[in-house]
């Protein structure tokens, strides 16, 4: 059983930055492909960034050059650095883990909100 716990969300000003973290319990974290999704109010959950066990990365077009996904395997942690944030990026950001032959895992989400 794996548990994912996100943190790092909060209130941010337009143009600001945030770094989200997702800590995984359990073993073999390095064997998991990790992803960040977000879900804005009234919208479907959408993929933001992905990082494979082999360190292959993939980004949604709308965050390329703005977001960076990374991982620290000894710390069982995946990060999402978000820069030049815009108010329309208000959403709950979710961490997701997948390993071949195992079920998918989701975190509870962390909220990103903008201040005027």
PATOR-616344 format. One record per residue (C-alpha): residue number from 1; residue in one letter; x, z, y. Coordinates in Angstrom, 1 decimal. Last residue first. Layout:
residues N
   resi   resn       px       pz       py
    NUM      A        X        Z        Y
...
***
This chain:
residues 116
   resi   resn       px       pz       py
    116      X     -5.6     -5.9     39.9
    115      X     -4.7     -4.2     36.7
    114      X     -4.6     -6.1     33.5
    113      X     -5.4     -4.9     30.0
    112      X     -3.5     -5.2     26.7
    111      X     -5.1     -3.2     23.8
    110      X     -3.3     -2.4     20.6
    109      X     -4.7     -3.3     17.2
    108      X     -5.6     -1.5     14.0
    107      X     -3.0     -3.1     12.0
    106      X     -3.7     -5.8      9.4
    105      X     -2.4     -6.3      5.8
    104      X     -2.8     -9.3      3.6
    103      X     -2.9     -8.9     -0.2
    102      X      0.2     -9.5     -2.3
    101      X      1.4    -12.4     -4.4
    100      X      3.5    -13.9     -1.6
     99      X      3.9    -11.4      1.2
     98      X      1.8    -11.2      4.3
     97      X      1.8     -8.9      7.3
     96      X     -0.5     -8.9     10.4
     95      X     -0.1     -7.2     13.7
     94      X     -3.0     -7.3     16.1
     93      X     -3.2     -7.6     19.9
     92      X     -6.5     -6.6     21.5
     91      X     -7.0     -8.9     24.5
     90      X     -6.4     -9.5     28.2
     89      X     -4.4    -12.7     28.2
     88      X     -6.7    -14.2     30.8
     87      X     -5.2    -11.8     33.3
     86      X     -1.8    -13.6     33.0
     85      X      1.4    -12.3     31.6
     84      X      4.8    -13.6     32.8
     83      X      6.5    -12.2     29.7
     82      X      5.4    -10.9     26.3
     81      X      8.0     -9.5     23.9
     80      X      6.3     -9.1     20.5
     79      X      8.1     -6.9     18.0
     78      X      8.2     -6.3     14.3
     77      X      9.4     -3.1     12.8
     76      X     10.4     -1.8      9.4
     75      X     13.3      0.0     11.1
     74      X     15.9     -1.5      8.7
     73      X     14.1     -4.8      9.1
     72      X     14.3     -5.1     12.8
     71      X     12.0     -8.0     13.7
     70      X     11.5    -10.5     16.5
     69      X      8.7    -12.4     18.2
     68      X      9.3    -13.8     21.7
     67      X      6.6    -14.7     24.2
     66      X      6.8    -16.9     27.3
     65      X      8.6    -20.0     26.3
     64      X      5.8    -21.0     24.0
     63      X      2.8    -18.8     24.6
     62      X      0.0    -21.4     25.0
     61      X      1.5    -23.7     22.3
     60      X      1.1    -21.0     19.6
     59      X      4.4    -19.9     18.3
     58      X      6.4    -20.3     15.1
     57      X      9.5    -18.5     14.0
     56      X     11.6    -18.8     10.8
     55      X     13.4    -15.6     10.3
     54      X     13.6    -16.1      6.5
     53      X     10.9    -13.4      6.0
     52      X      8.9    -15.5      8.4
     51      X      8.0    -14.8     11.9
     50      X      4.7    -15.9     13.4
     49      X      3.3    -15.9     17.0
     48      X      0.0    -16.0     18.8
     47      X     -2.6    -16.6     16.1
     46      X     -6.2    -16.4     17.3
     45      X     -9.0    -13.9     16.8
     44      X    -12.3    -15.4     17.9
     43      X    -13.5    -14.9     21.4
     42      X    -16.2    -12.7     23.0
     41      X    -13.7    -10.2     24.3
     40      X    -10.2    -11.5     23.6
     39      X     -8.7    -11.3     20.2
     38      X     -4.9    -11.5     19.6
     37      X     -2.8    -12.3     16.6
     36      X      0.8    -11.3     15.9
     35      X      2.4    -12.4     12.6
     34      X      4.8    -11.1     10.0
     33      X      6.1    -12.7      6.8
     32      X      7.0     -9.9      4.5
     31      X     10.0     -9.7      2.3
     30      X     12.0     -7.7      4.9
     29      X      9.4     -5.0      4.7
     28      X     10.2     -4.4      1.1
     27      X      9.0     -0.8      1.1
     26      X      6.1      1.1      2.6
     25      X      5.0      1.8      6.1
     24      X      5.1     -0.9      8.7
     23      X      5.8     -0.4     12.4
     22      X      4.4     -2.8     14.9
     21      X      5.8     -3.0     18.4
     20      X      4.5     -4.6     21.6
     19      X      6.8     -5.4     24.5
     18      X      5.1     -5.9     27.8
     17      X      5.9     -8.0     30.8
     16      X      4.4     -8.5     34.3
     15      X      3.2    -11.6     36.0
     14      X     -0.3    -10.2     36.5
     13      X      0.0     -6.4     36.4
     12      X     -0.1     -4.5     33.1
     11      X     -2.2     -1.7     31.6
     10      X     -1.5     -0.8     28.1
      9      X     -0.2     -2.1     24.8
      8      X      3.1     -0.8     23.3
      7      X      1.9      0.3     19.9
      6      X      0.9     -1.2     16.6
      5      X      0.7      0.6     13.3
      4      X      0.8     -1.4     10.0
      3      X      0.1      0.4      6.7
      2      X      1.3     -1.0      3.4
      1      X      0.0      0.0      0.0
***
